[in-house]
Amino acid sequence: MQGIVVSETTPLWRSGLEVLVTDSQASTFMRELVRRLLAWVVLLTLLLPMVIAVVLGLGALLSSLGDETGAAACGRVGLVIGVAWFLAVAATATASGIMALEASASRPDRQDRQDRSGSHPADQS
């Protein structure tokens, strides 16, 4: 079973129009997309715990004032924000891993660098 190989002439469809996208353009687009995603999820990872604290504090204040319905609503909203925070942390880890793998794939191996320079560590003894 053979996979589909995307080459420089493989058409990609967008909005019903045929657009030719090269491998380097697609790679640059994906790299920029992951970089922007990483920036947003890091921002959410840092800000959402503060929002959770404010919402839960408001719930405690409402509870002390006797508004049990408002306190319960704040508790539910805090739970939803907590789930969103957990997803932001997972997305941050995933996007960071993708960026690290992409960076290590674009760097030449140590052996390749040594082969190009013409010297090996064993030759320097």
N, C-alpha and C positions, 0 to 999 in steps of 0.2 A: 504494500500500500504506500503510495507516494504522497508526500505533502505538497502543498502549493508553495512555490518559490516566488517571492516577490522580487522582481528585477527592476531595472531602470525603466522598462517599458510596460510594466504591468499596470493597467488602468485601475484606479480606485474611483468609486462612484460617490458623488456628493450632490445632493439635491437634483438627481436625475441627469446631471451633466458629467461628461467624462473628463476627468482630470488626471494627467499623468504626474505622478509624484515619485521622485527619485528616492533611493534608500537613504541618502544623506539628509534630504529634506524631511522625511518621515522621522528619522532619528533625532534631528534637531527639534522638530515639533514635539515629540514625546518627551525629550529631555526638558524642554521649557514647560510642558504641561506638568510633569512630575515636580519640577522646581517650584512652580506656583502652588500646586497642591500642598507641598511640604510647608511653604510659608504660611498658608491659611490654617493648616491643621496644627502647626506649632502655636500660632496665635490663639486658636480655640483651646488648645491644651493649657495654655497659660491663663486665659481669661475665664473659662467656664467654672473653675473651682471658686473664684471670687463671686460669680453670679449665684452659684449654689449657696454660698454662705449668706449672701444678702437675702435670697428667697427664703431660706430656712429661718433666718433671723426674723424676717417679717412674719413668718408663720408662728414663731414663738411669741412675738409681740401680739399678734391677733388672738392667739390662744389665751394669753394672760388678760386680755381685755374682754374675754368671754365670747369671741367670735370663732366658734368651733368649725363652722363651715369654711370660713376664710383660711383658717389654720390648716384644715384638711386639703383645701385646694393648693395652698402653698407647698404642702408636703408632696402632693402629686406632681406639681410642676418641678419641684426639686429633684424628684425621682427621674423625671424625663430628662432634665438637664444633666443629671448624673450619668444616665445611659449615653447621652450625646457626648459627654466628656470621655467616657470609656471608649467610644468609637473613635474619637479624635486621637486618643493615645495610641490605639491600634493602628490608625491610619498614619500617624507620625512614624511609628516603628516600621511599617511597611514601606512608606515612601523613602525613609532613610536607607533602608536595605536596598531598595531599587537603585537609589543614587550611588550607594557604595559599590554595588555590583557593576553598574555601568561605568563607574570611574576605574575600577580594577580591570574591566574588560578593555578599556580604551588605552591603558598603559601597556607598553611592551614588557614582556617577561624579562627577568634578570638575565636569563640565559641568552635571549635574543639580543639584548644590549651588549653582552660580552662578545657574542659572535660577530656583531657589527663592528665592534672596536678592535677585534682581532686578538684580544688577549684573554687568557683564562686564569683564574686564581691559582691553579696548579702550576702554570708556567712561571709564576713569579717567585718560586722558591729558590 
